[in-house]
Amino acid sequence: MLNIRLTMEYDGSAYKGWQKQPGKQTIQGALEYALIKVTKEKITTFGASRTDSGVHALCQTVTFETKTKIPPKNLKVALNDFLPKDIFIKKLEKIKAGFHARHSAKIKTYRFTVHNEKERKIFLKNIAWHWKYPLDLAKMRETAKYLIGRHDYRQFSCDEERENTVRTLDKIKIFRKKGMVYIDVTAKSFLRRQVRMIAGFLVQAGGHRVKPEIAKEIFKGTTGIKPLVAPPGGLCLIKIKY
C-alpha cells in the first residue's frame, strides 16, 4: 500500500466546499471520482483544510493510500484528465507512511482579498470582495493586534455548537497593492468562517464603522456588535507548512 501526497489548486466558486456531501458538488467528491476512474479503487482522501463553499485554494494538500501500480508522474496526468477544469493537481508524489495531510500540518495561511475601488470589476467577482468605500489600513492593523494570540473565537465563527472554540492566531498581515487589499491570516487550525469573520471585522474597522478595542467585548460576548461575515469568494488557502 502506497501513501500518496498531492498538492492541488482549485477555483471553489462552483463547489459546496472541500468535504464530500451526498448529492452536492464538492472538491473531495470530484477528486475521489477521478481516483475511481483512474485506479479502479474506492479511495478515501484526506485534505489539509476543509475549505468552505465558494472558497478557493492554491495549495491544498491531500493524502491517500492506494495499491495502484501507476507511476506518480502518470497518475498525476491521468487524474488531471478526469478532473474538472477548475481543479488542478500541481504535484503528486509517494510519501512516507504516517504522513497525513491534516494531522501533520504545522501552520496554514489563508488570504482574504478585498477589491477596494469605487467601481467594481466583473472578472474579480468570484475572487475578491468589492468594497467601494475607503479603507484605513493603519486602523485595520491596529485592530488586528486585538485578534492575534490565544482567544475563544466562538463569536468569530459559526461553530456555536463546538465544545472547544479556543484557537491561537499567530499572525495577521494586511497590505495593499494598487486597488486590492490583502489580509493574510496564519494559524495551526481555524473554525468555520473564522477567517471570513475576521476579515469582515477588519474591514468594518478600516471603514471606521467599529473601534478596534471593541474586539475585547466581542470575545466576551458582552456587546451587541457582530463581526461582518465577508463573502466566501474572497478567501483562498495560500500556504501550508509541514
NORFENFEN-V641513 format. One record per residue. N is the residue number from 1. RES is the residue in one letter. SS is DSSP state (H for helix, E for strand, - for the rest). Layout:
BEGIN
n & res & ss
N & RES & SS
N & RES & SS
END
This chain:
BEGIN
n & res & ss
1 & M & -
2 & L & E
3 & N & E
4 & I & E
5 & R & E
6 & L & E
7 & T & E
8 & M & E
9 & E & E
10 & Y & E
11 & D & -
12 & G & H
13 & S & H
14 & A & H
15 & Y & -
16 & K & -
17 & G & -
18 & W & -
19 & Q & -
20 & K & -
21 & Q & -
22 & P & -
23 & G & -
24 & K & -
25 & Q & -
26 & T & -
27 & I & H
28 & Q & H
29 & G & H
30 & A & H
31 & L & H
32 & E & H
33 & Y & H
34 & A & H
35 & L & H
36 & I & H
37 & K & H
38 & V & H
39 & T & H
40 & K & -
41 & E & -
42 & K & -
43 & I & -
44 & T & -
45 & T & -
46 & F & E
47 & G & E
48 & A & -
49 & S & -
50 & R & -
51 & T & -
52 & D & -
53 & S & -
54 & G & -
55 & V & -
56 & H & E
57 & A & E
58 & L & E
59 & C & E
60 & Q & E
61 & T & E
62 & V & E
63 & T & E
64 & F & E
65 & E & E
66 & T & E
67 & K & -
68 & T & -
69 & K & -
70 & I & -
71 & P & -
72 & P & H
73 & K & H
74 & N & H
75 & L & H
76 & K & H
77 & V & H
78 & A & H
79 & L & H
80 & N & H
81 & D & H
82 & F & H
83 & L & -
84 & P & -
85 & K & -
86 & D & -
87 & I & E
88 & F & E
89 & I & E
90 & K & E
91 & K & E
92 & L & E
93 & E & E
94 & K & E
95 & I & -
96 & K & -
97 & A & -
98 & G & -
99 & F & -
100 & H & -
101 & A & -
102 & R & -
103 & H & -
104 & S & -
105 & A & -
106 & K & -
107 & I & E
108 & K & E
109 & T & E
110 & Y & E
111 & R & E
112 & F & E
113 & T & E
114 & V & E
115 & H & E
116 & N & -
117 & E & -
118 & K & -
119 & E & -
120 & R & -
121 & K & -
122 & I & H
123 & F & H
124 & L & H
125 & K & -
126 & N & -
127 & I & -
128 & A & -
129 & W & E
130 & H & E
131 & W & -
132 & K & -
133 & Y & -
134 & P & -
135 & L & -
136 & D & -
137 & L & H
138 & A & H
139 & K & H
140 & M & H
141 & R & H
142 & E & H
143 & T & H
144 & A & H
145 & K & H
146 & Y & H
147 & L & H
148 & I & -
149 & G & E
150 & R & E
151 & H & E
152 & D & E
153 & Y & -
154 & R & H
155 & Q & H
156 & F & H
157 & S & -
158 & C & -
159 & D & -
160 & E & -
161 & E & -
162 & R & -
163 & E & -
164 & N & -
165 & T & -
166 & V & E
167 & R & E
168 & T & E
169 & L & E
170 & D & E
171 & K & E
172 & I & E
173 & K & E
174 & I & E
175 & F & E
176 & R & E
177 & K & E
178 & K & -
179 & G & -
180 & M & E
181 & V & E
182 & Y & E
183 & I & E
184 & D & E
185 & V & E
186 & T & E
187 & A & E
188 & K & -
189 & S & -
190 & F & -
191 & L & -
192 & R & -
193 & R & -
194 & Q & H
195 & V & H
196 & R & H
197 & M & H
198 & I & H
199 & A & H
200 & G & H
201 & F & H
202 & L & H
203 & V & H
204 & Q & H
205 & A & H
206 & G & H
207 & G & -
208 & H & -
209 & R & -
210 & V & -
211 & K & -
212 & P & -
213 & E & -
214 & I & H
215 & A & H
216 & K & H
217 & E & H
218 & I & H
219 & F & H
220 & K & H
221 & G & -
222 & T & -
223 & T & -
224 & G & -
225 & I & -
226 & K & -
227 & P & -
228 & L & -
229 & V & -
230 & A & -
231 & P & -
232 & P & H
233 & G & H
234 & G & H
235 & L & E
236 & C & E
237 & L & E
238 & I & E
239 & K & E
240 & I & E
241 & K & E
242 & Y & -
END
